[in-house]
């Protein structure tokens, strides 16, 4: 990934939970244009762009068919990749069916589980955040079904017109878009990071999924950051040689 990366004047940028494709084509295109404007703004400073899951509200790559749309975003990511900027994507609970299309077209690296970035002696654990920690057992069961090879193969046997309609109907029921509060006593992702920190130290824990921008100390040496979403209140993370900063995009 970005092991032992030395940052001087360059930075690593993180964004999550754009849910492109929802709730309408018009709103999705407006959100896509907003993200592309952000990419234009940061490209001169970027060593890497990391999109931390739920980029798409639904994504499935048939062998010869991929979801239509998202041309502006994919074109911009391809341009950045051609410039030598690293493109790193994490799957989320809405777009976990990424296979090889984005790797081949964008020269992107795709991860399906949290990964560690080591930069200037700092350790940053990065992932989407779904299915981590205690609780939410129904979703964990569903994820095992959705990532089962036979189930993936079976879905691929559906005609795309029916398969995508079915998936978008399911996706609309499971989308998180109205989280307005945070309680560290009960938040499963925060407590997952807290428990992990008691076993293995990381300087920063950086996740999406919760749709709520949060920056909070786990202890004197470790910080939990949730970079929020791009549907209502866009935020993003910036990693430089000093650490990770949470910023609002306006």
N, C-alpha and C positions, 0 to 999 in steps of 0.2 A: 504494500500500500504506500504509505509515506514514511516508512521507517527511517529514523535517523535523518530526517529532512532538516537542513540548515536554512532558516529564513533570515534574510537580511532586509532588503527593501521590499520583498514580496510578501504576500499574505495568502492564507487559505480562507475561502468564504464558504459558509454553510447556509442552506435554506431548506425548508421542509413543508410538506402538506399544502401543495398547490391545488390538488384535486382537479386537474384539468379534465374537462368534459362534463363537469357538473356546476350548477344544477341545470344550466341551459348553455347552448352553443354560444350565444351572445355574451353572457357573463364570463364564460370560460375564455373566450378570445380576448376580452378586455383584461382579464387576469394574466393571460399569457403575454400580452403586449407589455403589461406592467413589469413582469419578470424579465423580459428581454431588455427593457429600458435599464433595469438594474444591472443586468449583465454587461450592457454597454458602458455603464458608469464605472464598474469595478475592474474591467478587463485589463487595464494598464497596470493594476496593482496585483493581479492574481497569479499565484503560483499554481493553485488548484481551485476547482469549483466542486463542492460536495453537496449533492442534493439528497437529503436524508429521508427519502421514502414518501409514499403517497403523492408522488409527482402527478400521477394520473389517477382519476377516480376509478378507472378500471383499465387494465392492460392485459392483453393476451396475444401472443404471437403464434398464429397458425404457421405452418411450414412455409406457405406462400402468401399469407395475408397478415397484415399488421393493422392496428387501429388507424382510421383515417383522421386527418387533422394534425395539429401540433407542429405544423411546418415551420413556423417562425421560431419556435423554441428549438426544435431539432436542428434547424439550419444554423442558428446562432451557436449552439453547443458544438456543432461540427466545425464552424469557423474558429472557435476558441481552441478546439483540439488541434486544428491544423497550425495554429500559432505556437503550439507546444505547451499550452495550459492543460494540466491534468484534469480529466473529467471523471468523477467518481460518483456512482449512483448506489443508493441503498434501496432495496425493495421495502415496501410497507405492507400493511394489511389490505390495501386496495389495489396494489400493483405488483403482487408477488410473483406473477407469471411472466417475468422477463427471462428470456432464454439466451439468444445470441445476436439478435438484430442490432441492439444498441451498442453492443461491444464491437460489432463489425463495422457499423456505419459511423460511429462517433469515436472509435478507438477508446471507448469508456471501460472502466473497471466497474463491475457490478457485484455487490455483496448482499447476501441474504441474512446476515447475522451481524451483531456488533463487532467492531474492529478497533484495534488500538493504533493510534497515531503517535509516533514519538518524534518530537520536535525540540531541538535545543535543550535536551534533557528533561522535557516535560512529557508526561504520558496522558493522552486524551482518549477516553473510550467513547466511540461514536456509534450510534445505531438509530433505527427508527423508534423503537421502544415498545412495540406491540408484543404482548405475550410474555413480558418479563415480570419477575416478582411473583408474589403470592396472589391467589385469587384469579378471577376471570377464567375459570376452568372451561366454561362452555366455548369461549373463543379459542382457547388452546386446543381443544378437541377439534374444532372446525379447521384450524390451521393445519393440523395433521392430515385432515381429509383433503384440504385444498392443495397440499404439497405432496400428496401421495402420487406416485408415478402413474398408477392405473387411473386415478381420477383425472389427472391432467390429460392423459391420453383419451379418456372417455369424453371430456369436454371438447377436445379437439375434433371429435367425430361429429359434433353439432355444426349445422350450417352457421356461418358467421352472423347472418342477419338475426337468427334466433338466439345464438349464444351470447352475442353482445347485448341484445335486449334483455335477456334473462339476467345477465351479470349486472347491468346498470340498475335494474329494478332491485336486486339484492343490495347493491352498493348504496343506494339511496337510503336504505333502512339502517345501515350500519355506520353512516358517516357521522363523525363527531364535529359539531359546528357551533355548539352553544355553551361551551365550558366557560364559566365566568368566575370561578373561585378555585382556590387551592388550599388544601389542608394537609400539611406535611405529616400529620399523624396517621392519615388514612390513604394518602396518595401512594399507589402501589409502585410507581416508577421511581419516585423519590426514595422510598424505603428499600427498593431493590438496590439502588446506588449506595445507600447507607450501609446495608448489609454487606455488599461487595467490598466497600471501602474498609470494613473491619477485617477483611481477609487479604485483600490485595490493593495497594495504594495506587490511585490515579489522581493526577492533579486536577483534571476536569472530566466530568461526565456530560456528554452533549447528546441530547435526544430531541425527537420531534413527537408526533403522534398526539400529544395532549392538547394541541391547538391553543396553548396559553404560554406567552413568553414569561419565563421564570429564570432568575439567577439567584441562587441561594447557597450559602456555605453549608457543607456537610460537616466540616471541622476546620481547624485553623489552616490546614494544608490542602484541602480539597473542596471543589465547587461543583454544584449541580446546575446545569443550564438546560432549559427547554427553549428551543428557538421559535416556538409558536407556529403560525400558519400564514398563508398568503390569500386567504379568502376575505377576511374582514379587516385585519390589523397586521399588515405585513411586518415581520421582523426577520433578522438574519444574524448569524454569528460570524465573527472575524477572529482568526487566529494569526497572531504575529509572534515575534520573539519575546514578547512580554506576557503572553497568555491569551485567553479567549475573552472577547467582549461581545455583549449582546446589544444590537442596535435596532432601531425602528427605521423602516424605509418610508419616506414621505415624498 
